[in-house]
Amino acid sequence: MHHSQLLFSTKLAVLYGLGKLPWLHPWLPHELTGSLPVGWNFEMFWRAFATGGTRIYDDLYCEMERPASYLPQAQVEPELQLGEQQIESFFTNGYLGPFDLLDEDEVEGMRAHLVDDLIRSESPWTYELHSGRGFADWLLNRDPAEIARTSKKVVEGYGRTINRHLDDPPLLELFSRPEITRRCAQLLGPDILLVRSNFFEVAPHSPGTSFHQASTWLFDDMRDSTAKPANPNALWQLTCWIALTDANEDNGCLVMLPGSHDRMYPLVIERRTHGVDSRSPYKQGSIDFPFDRARREAIPVKAGQFLLFTERVIHGSLPNRTDRSRWAVNCRYARTDTRLFSERTLREGVVSTYGAYKNVSMHKWRAVLVHGTDRFGYNKLEDEES
Ligand SMILES: O=C(O)CCC(=O)C(=O)O
């Protein structure tokens, strides 16, 4: 092992050990407690430690548990019912669909509303770029100057595209449609919160979205999870991805790696020299997954159709070789027994050295109950006062 890797492993062992001693934290300097990987589980520590930091999980390590049966988890009207084979296929592959949702006029209206109006309008979500080296940069061996440059582009659109269902009733209505929520209920269970949404453009003649997977998102600065599900190994989250333009193999349809949701895979991090590797951790091949042996499933869909998938399945999109943008909107649902965002994050905002932004305003964030009842009360709901 190279000496820089040895140094990494030694430092990580100290930080991980201190993270497991919460009673000590009030006596430690603030900068140190802010760098402890408090949310990591042992597999995350061990993989990073044993490889000298060349394999790092950027999300909580978990393995997908299959349900005891493939019977639907909720009773719904017959036309929206999933068969046992469909449910088994979802748990085998990690995704299901496409399903019809919007007709031609509706989808064009929604695309025009989102792309021509909403994205250009004032957003309630503000944020600032974060520069400087944080815990995530140390873990991923990133060059802060390079990250600041590339992240500027990424986060410029962030505020205008994230969670707009909380200030745009048509978008909220879209994500509350029974065609989506009833199907989610059969996979997740009847009690469901809408917790996040986003728009996705694959611009003309640009590469598609790089392959990625996510689970509980240690996304602030890779120290602790944003979401705390009752059982991280079970299915607790679903993504609904709605095509706003036709999406095909020419213009950037989604690509799934069936079965890759069986567990989280670490990122491959270059750490051999004194220099830094400024590759984006999202570049294809930077996940330690046997891509060359894996089946890739490109999934062409018509505008107005949607796919359901777990964020844990490795997915991305093909390049757009056409002259028109490919647009989609997605949202994420979670079971009501999931805790999302700490009180402190909601109050003080997100600082993400991983994404290189800070002071993301979160005080307006709410979960929205879109199916069933919330018997837990873990999260602020849309109709509650702040
Ligand atoms: O639309 C895309 O290109 C990527 C979508 C995606 O990654 C997601 O919905 O999680």
The ligand as a Gaussian input file, in Angstrom:
#p B3LYP/6-31G(d) Opt

LIG

0 1
 O      -33.350000      11.786000     -16.788000
 C      -32.168000      11.482000     -16.635000
 O      -31.328000      11.621000     -17.527000
 C      -31.681000      10.904000     -15.329000
 C      -32.772000      10.662000     -14.348000
 C      -32.300000      10.146000     -13.032000
 O      -31.154000       9.919000     -12.800000
 C      -33.302000       9.917000     -11.982000
 O      -34.497000      10.156000     -12.227000
 O      -32.913000       9.481000     -10.883000

